[in-house]
């Protein structure tokens, strides 16, 4: 658990250092990694998709603008969370009436906060599954993507890839085992 947490922190720190050097690719990785998380946070409080997206955009613009000036060690996820939270609080303070209306409307649309959290968990699980698949060896990755994204049969995969159906089944079973192990490591990291 601790090792995975440290790995994520080290990865984030390396990305942060690259962003300080104006590396656009590192910025894109951070954006893709944390956009959904920050959007869900903003949407939960602002209850408006446009305002939530504006909050996320604001945070990432500030990250890009301010990293050059920063000389402190930061936990990137906490830093982005705090920036988003502060932006949300400012929006609530400055637009109380509008946000109250959004909130009232959202209460009618979202019967239970648990549904929102469940949806967020499903999105995060789906993203983690895609990351896990991307880390598989090439042939296993291709088989998984064909089965999961395109719902292709084992026979059709075998035909497309020029391999036997037993090889397809074997690769898929091994992929499932590898993905289970990947998710167990993530679970250990979270608890």
C-alpha positions in Angstrom: 0.0 0.0 0.0 2.6 2.5 1.1 4.8 1.6 -1.9 2.0 2.3 -4.4 1.2 5.6 -2.7 4.9 6.6 -2.8 5.1 5.6 -6.5 2.1 7.8 -7.3 3.6 10.7 -5.3 7.0 10.3 -7.0 5.3 10.1 -10.4 3.3 13.3 -9.6 6.4 15.0 -8.3 8.3 14.2 -11.5 5.4 15.5 -13.6 5.3 18.6 -11.5 9.0 19.2 -12.1 8.5 18.7 -15.9 5.6 21.2 -15.8 7.9 23.7 -14.1 10.1 23.3 -17.2 7.0 24.0 -19.4 6.7 20.4 -20.6 3.3 20.4 -22.3 3.2 16.6 -22.4 3.6 16.3 -18.7 0.8 18.9 -18.2 -1.5 16.8 -20.5 -0.8 13.7 -18.4 -1.7 15.6 -15.2 -4.8 17.0 -16.8 -5.9 13.5 -18.0 -5.1 12.0 -14.6 -7.0 14.5 -12.4 -9.6 16.1 -14.6 -12.4 13.7 -13.7 -11.6 13.8 -10.0 -11.6 17.7 -9.9 -14.7 17.9 -12.2 -16.7 15.6 -9.9 -15.6 17.7 -6.9 -16.7 20.9 -8.5 -20.0 19.5 -9.8 -20.8 18.1 -6.4 -20.8 21.6 -4.9 -21.6 23.9 -7.8 -24.4 21.7 -9.2 -23.8 23.0 -12.7 -21.8 21.4 -15.4 -20.6 24.6 -17.0 -19.5 26.1 -13.7 -17.8 22.8 -12.8 -15.9 22.8 -16.1 -15.0 26.4 -15.6 -13.6 25.5 -12.1 -11.4 22.7 -13.6 -10.2 24.9 -16.4 -9.3 27.7 -13.9 -7.4 25.3 -11.7 -5.3 23.9 -14.6 -4.6 27.4 -16.0 -3.4 28.5 -12.6 -1.3 25.3 -12.3 0.4 26.1 -15.6 0.9 29.8 -14.7 2.1 29.3 -11.2 4.4 26.3 -11.3 7.3 28.2 -12.6 7.3 30.4 -9.5 6.9 27.6 -7.0 10.0 26.3 -5.2 8.2 24.2 -2.6 7.7 20.5 -2.5 4.0 19.7 -3.1 1.6 16.8 -3.2 0.1 17.5 -6.6 -3.2 15.8 -6.0 -3.7 17.8 -2.7 -2.5 21.0 -4.3 -5.1 20.6 -7.2 -7.8 19.6 -4.7 -7.1 22.7 -2.6 -7.0 25.0 -5.6 -10.4 23.6 -6.8 -11.9 23.8 -3.3 -10.8 27.5 -3.0 -12.2 28.3 -6.4 -15.5 26.6 -5.5 -15.8 28.5 -2.2 -15.2 31.8 -4.1 -17.8 30.9 -6.6 -20.3 30.0 -3.9 -19.6 33.3 -2.1 -19.8 35.4 -5.3 -22.8 33.6 -6.8 -24.9 32.5 -3.8 -28.3 32.9 -5.5 -27.4 31.2 -8.8 -25.8 28.3 -7.0 -28.8 28.0 -4.7 -31.0 27.6 -7.7 -28.7 25.0 -9.2 -28.6 23.2 -5.9 -32.4 23.1 -5.6 -32.7 21.9 -9.2 -30.0 19.2 -8.6 -31.9 18.0 -5.5 -34.8 17.2 -7.8 -32.6 15.5 -10.3 -30.3 13.5 -8.0 -32.4 11.6 -5.5 -29.5 10.2 -3.6 -25.9 11.4 -3.1 -24.9 7.8 -3.1 -25.9 7.5 -6.8 -23.4 10.3 -7.6 -20.6 8.6 -5.6 -21.4 5.3 -7.3 -21.2 6.9 -10.7 -17.9 8.6 -9.8 -16.5 5.2 -8.6 -17.6 3.6 -11.9 -15.9 6.3 -13.9 -12.7 5.9 -11.8 -12.8 2.1 -12.1 -13.3 2.3 -15.8 -10.3 4.7 -16.1 -8.2 2.4 -13.9 -9.2 -0.6 -16.1 -8.1 1.3 -19.2 -4.7 2.1 -17.5 -4.3 -1.6 -16.5 -5.0 -2.7 -20.1 -2.6 -0.2 -21.5 0.1 -1.7 -19.3 -0.5 -5.3 -20.7 1.9 -6.8 -23.2 1.0 -5.8 -26.8 -0.9 -9.0 -27.9 -2.8 -9.3 -24.6 -3.7 -5.6 -24.8 -5.0 -5.9 -28.3 -7.1 -9.0 -27.4 -8.6 -7.2 -24.4 -9.4 -4.1 -26.4 -11.1 -6.1 -29.1 -13.1 -8.1 -26.6 -14.1 -5.2 -24.3 -14.3 -2.2 -26.6 -15.6 -3.9 -29.8 -17.2 -7.0 -28.3 -15.5 -9.2 -30.8 -15.8 -13.0 -30.5 -12.7 -15.2 -29.8 -12.9 -16.7 -33.3 -13.0 -13.3 -35.0 -10.1 -12.1 -32.9 -8.1 -15.2 -33.9 -8.9 -14.6 -37.6 -8.0 -10.9 -37.4 -4.7 -11.5 -35.5 -3.7 -14.7 -37.4 -3.5 -16.8 -34.3 -5.4 -19.8 -33.0 -8.6 -19.5 -31.0 -6.8 -21.3 -28.1 -4.1 -18.7 -28.1 -6.7 -16.0 -27.9 -8.4 -17.7 -24.9 -5.1 -18.3 -23.2 -4.0 -14.6 -23.7 -7.3 -13.4 -22.4 -7.3 -15.6 -19.3 -3.7 -14.4 -18.5 -4.8 -10.8 -19.1 -7.7 -11.2 -16.7 -5.3 -12.6 -14.1 -2.9 -9.7 -14.6 -5.7 -7.2 -14.3 -6.9 -8.8 -11.1 -3.4 -8.4 -9.7 -3.3 -4.8 -10.9 -6.6 -4.1 -9.1 -5.5 -5.8 -5.9 -2.4 -3.5 -5.8 -4.7 -0.5 -6.3 -7.0 -1.8 -3.5 -4.0 -2.2 -1.2 -2.9 1.4 -2.0 -6.4 2.7 -1.0 -6.7 0.9 2.3 
